[in-house]
Amino acid sequence: MEEDVLARNYEKSGMYSTRSAYRLLKTEQIQEETSKGNETSASDGTWVWRKLWKLKIPPKIRIFWWRAVQNFLPTKMELCRRHVDRDATCSTCGAQEESLFYVVLECPLARSFWDEVHKLSGTKVPRLHKATWMKDFLTGED
């Protein structure tokens, strides 16, 4: 009789990692959603990620957008949601809840930044919807 051997087939090295577990779970999730006929969430997200990773931009910017879309940036609103902070007010202007959308596009400081960008380059920020602005910005839709 042969002895049992511990083997993990999801890493080439044979070493188990959090990354390999995440990949396995994500693959299973996508397969499950596809089999249920819910291809919009899996396939729609996939092409956005592929487009993001293929952009010829510095890696720091690529990581910023990945973190933004995943809601991993520590805005005051996100810190309140995670019970790290109690006050979600914008620390720059004190006006409203500091969401990423507000910080990047609506805060008076952000608006003055985009006004200067427009003056210098002629580039104008398109109108973006609060729920889909990050993906729309990445895909060029408005």
C-alpha positions in Angstrom: 0.0 0.0 0.0 1.3 3.5 -1.0 1.6 6.4 1.4 -0.6 9.4 1.0 1.2 12.4 -0.6 0.2 16.0 -0.1 -0.1 17.7 -3.5 -1.4 21.0 -4.8 -1.9 21.2 -8.5 -2.7 24.9 -8.8 0.9 26.2 -8.5 3.7 25.1 -10.9 6.1 25.0 -7.9 3.8 22.8 -5.9 3.8 25.4 -3.1 0.4 26.5 -1.9 -0.3 30.2 -1.5 -3.1 32.7 -0.9 -2.7 33.8 -4.5 -3.3 30.3 -5.8 -6.3 29.9 -3.6 -7.7 33.2 -4.9 -7.2 32.2 -8.5 -8.9 28.9 -8.0 -11.9 30.5 -6.2 -12.2 33.3 -8.9 -12.1 30.7 -11.7 -14.8 28.7 -10.0 -16.9 31.9 -9.5 -16.6 32.8 -13.1 -17.5 29.3 -14.2 -20.5 29.2 -11.9 -21.8 32.6 -13.1 -21.3 31.6 -16.7 -23.2 28.3 -16.2 -26.1 30.2 -14.6 -26.3 32.4 -17.7 -25.1 35.4 -15.8 -22.3 36.2 -18.2 -22.5 40.0 -17.9 -20.8 40.3 -14.5 -18.0 37.8 -15.4 -17.3 38.6 -19.0 -17.9 42.3 -18.7 -15.5 42.6 -15.9 -12.9 40.4 -17.6 -12.6 42.6 -20.7 -12.3 45.8 -18.6 -9.4 44.2 -16.7 -7.7 43.0 -19.8 -7.9 46.5 -21.3 -6.5 48.0 -18.1 -3.6 45.6 -17.9 -2.7 46.2 -21.5 -2.6 50.0 -21.3 0.8 51.5 -21.8 0.8 53.4 -18.6 3.1 53.3 -15.6 2.4 50.3 -13.3 1.6 52.7 -10.4 -1.3 54.1 -12.4 -2.5 50.7 -13.4 -2.5 49.6 -9.8 -4.3 52.8 -8.7 -7.1 52.1 -11.2 -7.3 48.4 -10.1 -7.6 49.5 -6.5 -10.1 52.2 -7.3 -12.4 49.8 -9.2 -12.1 47.2 -6.4 -12.9 50.0 -3.8 -9.6 49.5 -2.0 -8.7 53.1 -1.7 -9.0 54.6 1.8 -11.4 57.4 1.3 -13.2 58.7 4.4 -16.4 57.1 3.3 -14.8 53.7 2.8 -13.0 54.0 6.2 -16.4 54.7 7.8 -17.9 51.8 6.1 -15.2 49.5 7.4 -15.6 51.1 10.9 -12.0 52.5 10.9 -13.2 56.1 11.1 -16.4 57.7 12.3 -16.4 60.9 10.2 -16.9 60.6 6.4 -16.7 64.4 5.8 -14.2 65.6 3.2 -11.1 66.8 5.0 -10.3 69.3 2.3 -13.5 71.2 2.0 -15.7 69.7 4.8 -18.7 69.6 2.4 -20.0 66.1 2.1 -19.0 62.4 2.3 -15.6 61.8 0.9 -16.2 59.1 -1.7 -13.6 58.5 -4.4 -15.9 60.1 -7.0 -16.1 63.2 -4.8 -12.4 63.4 -4.2 -11.4 62.9 -7.9 -14.2 64.9 -9.6 -16.5 67.0 -7.3 -14.4 68.5 -4.5 -13.6 72.2 -5.1 -9.9 71.3 -5.1 -10.4 68.6 -7.7 -12.5 70.9 -9.8 -9.8 73.6 -9.8 -7.3 70.9 -10.8 -9.5 69.8 -13.8 -10.0 73.5 -14.7 -6.2 74.0 -14.9 -5.9 70.8 -16.9 -8.5 72.1 -19.3 -6.7 75.5 -19.6 -3.3 73.9 -20.3 -4.3 71.0 -22.6 -7.8 71.6 -23.8 -8.8 68.3 -22.3 -12.2 68.3 -20.6 -13.5 65.7 -18.2 -16.6 64.1 -19.6 -19.8 63.8 -17.5 -19.5 60.5 -15.7 -22.1 58.6 -13.7 -21.3 58.0 -10.0 -21.8 54.2 -10.2 -19.8 53.5 -13.3 -17.4 56.4 -13.7 -14.2 54.4 -13.2 -15.0 51.8 -15.8 -16.4 54.4 -18.2 -13.2 56.5 -17.8 -11.1 53.5 -18.5 -13.1 52.4 -21.5 -13.6 55.8 -23.0 -17.4 55.7 -22.6 -19.4 58.7 -21.3 
